Amino acid sequence: MNERAEWWDLFLSASGRTARGPFLIVAGVLLGVAILYDASLPDALHWLTGWLVYPTLVFCGACVLSKRLHDRGRSGWWAALVLMSLVAVWPTPKHFLDFLFAGVLVWAIVELGVMPGEQGANRHGPNPLKPAPAV
């Protein structure tokens, strides 16, 4: 598989595993696009284009979060909690429950952005940093 296909796979597939480096790059790109989209367009354009942009960002975010959660040995369904928390606190937390969701995001940052993946293969596939040798 070539490099381009692997990068698109990060955005469009929830199966398999990904290491911290590619995860952080893709998560940064997705957050950057969301921030630029929110900051640069007037409200009228948000109403016209948001129905396409936000679901696309959520889908791509779910894919990359699932892959990283798989690398940590967790179910990809935890991505739903992380994305729900991000939506709840975007752009700033206002209510008490929003601060609980912010706690979930702090957990996700530590779990996915700081902690290393599981050594060796797990039920989601081989270690992305040390693939199994070809036989």
Biotite code that builds the C-alpha atoms (Angstrom):
import biotite.structure as struc

atoms = struc.array([
    struc.Atom([0.000, 0.000, 0.000], chain_id="A", res_id=1, res_name="MET", atom_name="CA", element="C"),
    struc.Atom([1.343, 3.444, -0.821], chain_id="A", res_id=2, res_name="ASN", atom_name="CA", element="C"),
    struc.Atom([1.675, 6.391, 1.574], chain_id="A", res_id=3, res_name="GLU", atom_name="CA", element="C"),
    struc.Atom([-1.240, 8.335, 0.063], chain_id="A", res_id=4, res_name="ARG", atom_name="CA", element="C"),
    struc.Atom([-3.624, 5.403, 0.506], chain_id="A", res_id=5, res_name="ALA", atom_name="CA", element="C"),
    struc.Atom([-2.537, 4.997, 4.134], chain_id="A", res_id=6, res_name="GLU", atom_name="CA", element="C"),
    struc.Atom([-3.247, 8.669, 4.908], chain_id="A", res_id=7, res_name="TRP", atom_name="CA", element="C"),
    struc.Atom([-6.684, 8.513, 3.284], chain_id="A", res_id=8, res_name="TRP", atom_name="CA", element="C"),
    struc.Atom([-7.341, 5.330, 5.228], chain_id="A", res_id=9, res_name="ASP", atom_name="CA", element="C"),
    struc.Atom([-6.848, 7.307, 8.457], chain_id="A", res_id=10, res_name="LEU", atom_name="CA", element="C"),
    struc.Atom([-9.661, 9.683, 7.469], chain_id="A", res_id=11, res_name="PHE", atom_name="CA", element="C"),
    struc.Atom([-12.069, 7.176, 5.945], chain_id="A", res_id=12, res_name="LEU", atom_name="CA", element="C"),
    struc.Atom([-11.754, 3.825, 7.754], chain_id="A", res_id=13, res_name="SER", atom_name="CA", element="C"),
    struc.Atom([-12.381, 2.970, 11.399], chain_id="A", res_id=14, res_name="ALA", atom_name="CA", element="C"),
    struc.Atom([-10.743, -0.460, 11.290], chain_id="A", res_id=15, res_name="SER", atom_name="CA", element="C"),
    struc.Atom([-7.174, -1.261, 12.253], chain_id="A", res_id=16, res_name="GLY", atom_name="CA", element="C"),
    struc.Atom([-4.704, 0.656, 14.400], chain_id="A", res_id=17, res_name="ARG", atom_name="CA", element="C"),
    struc.Atom([-2.698, 3.867, 14.151], chain_id="A", res_id=18, res_name="THR", atom_name="CA", element="C"),
    struc.Atom([0.260, 5.167, 16.124], chain_id="A", res_id=19, res_name="ALA", atom_name="CA", element="C"),
    struc.Atom([0.388, 8.421, 18.082], chain_id="A", res_id=20, res_name="ARG", atom_name="CA", element="C"),
    struc.Atom([2.250, 10.449, 15.445], chain_id="A", res_id=21, res_name="GLY", atom_name="CA", element="C"),
    struc.Atom([-0.211, 10.065, 12.571], chain_id="A", res_id=22, res_name="PRO", atom_name="CA", element="C"),
    struc.Atom([-3.112, 10.362, 15.024], chain_id="A", res_id=23, res_name="PHE", atom_name="CA", element="C"),
    struc.Atom([-1.862, 13.693, 16.370], chain_id="A", res_id=24, res_name="LEU", atom_name="CA", element="C"),
    struc.Atom([-1.276, 15.037, 12.852], chain_id="A", res_id=25, res_name="ILE", atom_name="CA", element="C"),
    struc.Atom([-4.744, 14.067, 11.615], chain_id="A", res_id=26, res_name="VAL", atom_name="CA", element="C"),
    struc.Atom([-6.459, 15.248, 14.819], chain_id="A", res_id=27, res_name="ALA", atom_name="CA", element="C"),
    struc.Atom([-4.642, 18.583, 14.491], chain_id="A", res_id=28, res_name="GLY", atom_name="CA", element="C"),
    struc.Atom([-5.710, 18.914, 10.857], chain_id="A", res_id=29, res_name="VAL", atom_name="CA", element="C"),
    struc.Atom([-9.348, 18.156, 11.694], chain_id="A", res_id=30, res_name="LEU", atom_name="CA", element="C"),
    struc.Atom([-9.401, 20.586, 14.637], chain_id="A", res_id=31, res_name="LEU", atom_name="CA", element="C"),
    struc.Atom([-7.651, 23.215, 12.506], chain_id="A", res_id=32, res_name="GLY", atom_name="CA", element="C"),
    struc.Atom([-10.252, 22.858, 9.755], chain_id="A", res_id=33, res_name="VAL", atom_name="CA", element="C"),
    struc.Atom([-13.070, 23.141, 12.316], chain_id="A", res_id=34, res_name="ALA", atom_name="CA", element="C"),
    struc.Atom([-11.536, 26.253, 13.895], chain_id="A", res_id=35, res_name="ILE", atom_name="CA", element="C"),
    struc.Atom([-10.926, 27.916, 10.528], chain_id="A", res_id=36, res_name="LEU", atom_name="CA", element="C"),
    struc.Atom([-14.429, 27.048, 9.353], chain_id="A", res_id=37, res_name="TYR", atom_name="CA", element="C"),
    struc.Atom([-15.997, 28.515, 12.507], chain_id="A", res_id=38, res_name="ASP", atom_name="CA", element="C"),
    struc.Atom([-13.851, 31.639, 12.478], chain_id="A", res_id=39, res_name="ALA", atom_name="CA", element="C"),
    struc.Atom([-13.876, 32.528, 8.800], chain_id="A", res_id=40, res_name="SER", atom_name="CA", element="C"),
    struc.Atom([-17.450, 32.113, 7.608], chain_id="A", res_id=41, res_name="LEU", atom_name="CA", element="C"),
    struc.Atom([-20.408, 34.337, 8.462], chain_id="A", res_id=42, res_name="PRO", atom_name="CA", element="C"),
    struc.Atom([-23.463, 32.744, 10.068], chain_id="A", res_id=43, res_name="ASP", atom_name="CA", element="C"),
    struc.Atom([-25.439, 32.700, 6.808], chain_id="A", res_id=44, res_name="ALA", atom_name="CA", element="C"),
    struc.Atom([-22.832, 30.483, 5.155], chain_id="A", res_id=45, res_name="LEU", atom_name="CA", element="C"),
    struc.Atom([-22.745, 28.219, 8.214], chain_id="A", res_id=46, res_name="HIS", atom_name="CA", element="C"),
    struc.Atom([-26.449, 27.557, 7.735], chain_id="A", res_id=47, res_name="TRP", atom_name="CA", element="C"),
    struc.Atom([-25.886, 26.710, 4.073], chain_id="A", res_id=48, res_name="LEU", atom_name="CA", element="C"),
    struc.Atom([-22.713, 24.620, 4.351], chain_id="A", res_id=49, res_name="THR", atom_name="CA", element="C"),
    struc.Atom([-22.633, 23.347, 7.936], chain_id="A", res_id=50, res_name="GLY", atom_name="CA", element="C"),
    struc.Atom([-24.851, 20.360, 7.138], chain_id="A", res_id=51, res_name="TRP", atom_name="CA", element="C"),
    struc.Atom([-22.069, 19.077, 4.881], chain_id="A", res_id=52, res_name="LEU", atom_name="CA", element="C"),
    struc.Atom([-18.931, 20.222, 6.727], chain_id="A", res_id=53, res_name="VAL", atom_name="CA", element="C"),
    struc.Atom([-19.740, 19.156, 10.289], chain_id="A", res_id=54, res_name="TYR", atom_name="CA", element="C"),
    struc.Atom([-20.891, 15.586, 9.525], chain_id="A", res_id=55, res_name="PRO", atom_name="CA", element="C"),
    struc.Atom([-17.773, 15.117, 7.397], chain_id="A", res_id=56, res_name="THR", atom_name="CA", element="C"),
    struc.Atom([-15.546, 16.318, 10.238], chain_id="A", res_id=57, res_name="LEU", atom_name="CA", element="C"),
    struc.Atom([-17.370, 14.098, 12.746], chain_id="A", res_id=58, res_name="VAL", atom_name="CA", element="C"),
    struc.Atom([-17.067, 11.048, 10.462], chain_id="A", res_id=59, res_name="PHE", atom_name="CA", element="C"),
    struc.Atom([-13.345, 11.602, 9.873], chain_id="A", res_id=60, res_name="CYS", atom_name="CA", element="C"),
    struc.Atom([-12.850, 12.267, 13.590], chain_id="A", res_id=61, res_name="GLY", atom_name="CA", element="C"),
    struc.Atom([-14.667, 9.050, 14.491], chain_id="A", res_id=62, res_name="ALA", atom_name="CA", element="C"),
    struc.Atom([-12.454, 7.085, 12.094], chain_id="A", res_id=63, res_name="CYS", atom_name="CA", element="C"),
    struc.Atom([-9.148, 8.415, 13.419], chain_id="A", res_id=64, res_name="VAL", atom_name="CA", element="C"),
    struc.Atom([-10.276, 8.195, 17.060], chain_id="A", res_id=65, res_name="LEU", atom_name="CA", element="C"),
    struc.Atom([-11.390, 4.589, 16.550], chain_id="A", res_id=66, res_name="SER", atom_name="CA", element="C"),
    struc.Atom([-8.041, 3.616, 15.059], chain_id="A", res_id=67, res_name="LYS", atom_name="CA", element="C"),
    struc.Atom([-6.138, 5.196, 17.947], chain_id="A", res_id=68, res_name="ARG", atom_name="CA", element="C"),
    struc.Atom([-8.466, 3.619, 20.516], chain_id="A", res_id=69, res_name="LEU", atom_name="CA", element="C"),
    struc.Atom([-7.844, 0.273, 18.822], chain_id="A", res_id=70, res_name="HIS", atom_name="CA", element="C"),
    struc.Atom([-4.102, 0.851, 19.209], chain_id="A", res_id=71, res_name="ASP", atom_name="CA", element="C"),
    struc.Atom([-4.683, 1.344, 22.934], chain_id="A", res_id=72, res_name="ARG", atom_name="CA", element="C"),
    struc.Atom([-6.709, -1.907, 23.087], chain_id="A", res_id=73, res_name="GLY", atom_name="CA", element="C"),
    struc.Atom([-10.072, -0.183, 23.510], chain_id="A", res_id=74, res_name="ARG", atom_name="CA", element="C"),
    struc.Atom([-13.282, -0.411, 21.526], chain_id="A", res_id=75, res_name="SER", atom_name="CA", element="C"),
    struc.Atom([-13.795, 2.187, 18.819], chain_id="A", res_id=76, res_name="GLY", atom_name="CA", element="C"),
    struc.Atom([-17.198, 2.968, 20.303], chain_id="A", res_id=77, res_name="TRP", atom_name="CA", element="C"),
    struc.Atom([-15.428, 5.113, 22.917], chain_id="A", res_id=78, res_name="TRP", atom_name="CA", element="C"),
    struc.Atom([-14.965, 7.595, 20.060], chain_id="A", res_id=79, res_name="ALA", atom_name="CA", element="C"),
    struc.Atom([-18.673, 8.436, 20.380], chain_id="A", res_id=80, res_name="ALA", atom_name="CA", element="C"),
    struc.Atom([-18.147, 9.653, 23.960], chain_id="A", res_id=81, res_name="LEU", atom_name="CA", element="C"),
    struc.Atom([-15.099, 11.696, 22.942], chain_id="A", res_id=82, res_name="VAL", atom_name="CA", element="C"),
    struc.Atom([-16.906, 13.308, 19.999], chain_id="A", res_id=83, res_name="LEU", atom_name="CA", element="C"),
    struc.Atom([-20.031, 13.976, 22.067], chain_id="A", res_id=84, res_name="MET", atom_name="CA", element="C"),
    struc.Atom([-17.846, 15.649, 24.692], chain_id="A", res_id=85, res_name="SER", atom_name="CA", element="C"),
    struc.Atom([-16.098, 17.760, 22.060], chain_id="A", res_id=86, res_name="LEU", atom_name="CA", element="C"),
    struc.Atom([-19.425, 18.916, 20.620], chain_id="A", res_id=87, res_name="VAL", atom_name="CA", element="C"),
    struc.Atom([-20.704, 19.719, 24.137], chain_id="A", res_id=88, res_name="ALA", atom_name="CA", element="C"),
    struc.Atom([-17.800, 21.992, 25.042], chain_id="A", res_id=89, res_name="VAL", atom_name="CA", element="C"),
    struc.Atom([-17.253, 23.579, 21.593], chain_id="A", res_id=90, res_name="TRP", atom_name="CA", element="C"),
    struc.Atom([-16.201, 26.422, 21.541], chain_id="A", res_id=91, res_name="PRO", atom_name="CA", element="C"),
    struc.Atom([-16.276, 27.023, 25.339], chain_id="A", res_id=92, res_name="THR", atom_name="CA", element="C"),
    struc.Atom([-17.882, 25.119, 28.250], chain_id="A", res_id=93, res_name="PRO", atom_name="CA", element="C"),
    struc.Atom([-20.815, 27.021, 29.782], chain_id="A", res_id=94, res_name="LYS", atom_name="CA", element="C"),
    struc.Atom([-22.687, 24.646, 32.086], chain_id="A", res_id=95, res_name="HIS", atom_name="CA", element="C"),
    struc.Atom([-21.657, 22.218, 34.807], chain_id="A", res_id=96, res_name="PHE", atom_name="CA", element="C"),
    struc.Atom([-22.127, 19.177, 32.576], chain_id="A", res_id=97, res_name="LEU", atom_name="CA", element="C"),
    struc.Atom([-19.878, 20.814, 30.001], chain_id="A", res_id=98, res_name="ASP", atom_name="CA", element="C"),
    struc.Atom([-17.081, 20.728, 32.553], chain_id="A", res_id=99, res_name="PHE", atom_name="CA", element="C"),
    struc.Atom([-17.687, 17.000, 33.045], chain_id="A", res_id=100, res_name="LEU", atom_name="CA", element="C"),
    struc.Atom([-17.390, 16.600, 29.283], chain_id="A", res_id=101, res_name="PHE", atom_name="CA", element="C"),
    struc.Atom([-14.168, 18.617, 29.446], chain_id="A", res_id=102, res_name="ALA", atom_name="CA", element="C"),
    struc.Atom([-12.895, 15.996, 31.902], chain_id="A", res_id=103, res_name="GLY", atom_name="CA", element="C"),
    struc.Atom([-13.632, 13.315, 29.303], chain_id="A", res_id=104, res_name="VAL", atom_name="CA", element="C"),
    struc.Atom([-11.587, 15.316, 26.788], chain_id="A", res_id=105, res_name="LEU", atom_name="CA", element="C"),
    struc.Atom([-8.670, 15.551, 29.222], chain_id="A", res_id=106, res_name="VAL", atom_name="CA", element="C"),
    struc.Atom([-8.837, 11.759, 29.629], chain_id="A", res_id=107, res_name="TRP", atom_name="CA", element="C"),
    struc.Atom([-8.897, 11.367, 25.832], chain_id="A", res_id=108, res_name="ALA", atom_name="CA", element="C"),
    struc.Atom([-5.883, 13.651, 25.381], chain_id="A", res_id=109, res_name="ILE", atom_name="CA", element="C"),
    struc.Atom([-3.868, 11.651, 27.910], chain_id="A", res_id=110, res_name="VAL", atom_name="CA", element="C"),
    struc.Atom([-5.104, 8.245, 26.729], chain_id="A", res_id=111, res_name="GLU", atom_name="CA", element="C"),
    struc.Atom([-4.739, 8.877, 23.005], chain_id="A", res_id=112, res_name="LEU", atom_name="CA", element="C"),
    struc.Atom([-2.131, 11.599, 22.716], chain_id="A", res_id=113, res_name="GLY", atom_name="CA", element="C"),
    struc.Atom([0.337, 10.677, 25.466], chain_id="A", res_id=114, res_name="VAL", atom_name="CA", element="C"),
    struc.Atom([0.101, 6.956, 26.251], chain_id="A", res_id=115, res_name="MET", atom_name="CA", element="C"),
    struc.Atom([1.824, 4.480, 23.914], chain_id="A", res_id=116, res_name="PRO", atom_name="CA", element="C"),
    struc.Atom([-0.105, 1.822, 22.031], chain_id="A", res_id=117, res_name="GLY", atom_name="CA", element="C"),
    struc.Atom([-0.196, -1.817, 23.076], chain_id="A", res_id=118, res_name="GLU", atom_name="CA", element="C"),
    struc.Atom([2.967, -3.756, 22.317], chain_id="A", res_id=119, res_name="GLN", atom_name="CA", element="C"),
    struc.Atom([2.532, -6.440, 19.695], chain_id="A", res_id=120, res_name="GLY", atom_name="CA", element="C"),
    struc.Atom([-0.647, -7.411, 17.924], chain_id="A", res_id=121, res_name="ALA", atom_name="CA", element="C"),
    struc.Atom([-4.046, -7.111, 19.567], chain_id="A", res_id=122, res_name="ASN", atom_name="CA", element="C"),
    struc.Atom([-7.572, -8.020, 18.445], chain_id="A", res_id=123, res_name="ARG", atom_name="CA", element="C"),
    struc.Atom([-7.613, -4.959, 16.138], chain_id="A", res_id=124, res_name="HIS", atom_name="CA", element="C"),
    struc.Atom([-4.468, -5.790, 14.190], chain_id="A", res_id=125, res_name="GLY", atom_name="CA", element="C"),
    struc.Atom([-0.669, -5.699, 14.283], chain_id="A", res_id=126, res_name="PRO", atom_name="CA", element="C"),
    struc.Atom([1.329, -2.987, 16.022], chain_id="A", res_id=127, res_name="ASN", atom_name="CA", element="C"),
    struc.Atom([1.559, -0.070, 13.549], chain_id="A", res_id=128, res_name="PRO", atom_name="CA", element="C"),
    struc.Atom([5.093, 0.752, 14.714], chain_id="A", res_id=129, res_name="LEU", atom_name="CA", element="C"),
    struc.Atom([6.431, -2.809, 14.504], chain_id="A", res_id=130, res_name="LYS", atom_name="CA", element="C"),
    struc.Atom([4.505, -4.769, 11.888], chain_id="A", res_id=131, res_name="PRO", atom_name="CA", element="C"),
    struc.Atom([4.898, -8.527, 11.890], chain_id="A", res_id=132, res_name="ALA", atom_name="CA", element="C"),
    struc.Atom([7.659, -9.754, 9.574], chain_id="A", res_id=133, res_name="PRO", atom_name="CA", element="C"),
    struc.Atom([6.520, -11.215, 6.270], chain_id="A", res_id=134, res_name="ALA", atom_name="CA", element="C"),
    struc.Atom([6.881, -14.977, 6.066], chain_id="A", res_id=135, res_name="VAL", atom_name="CA", element="C"),
])
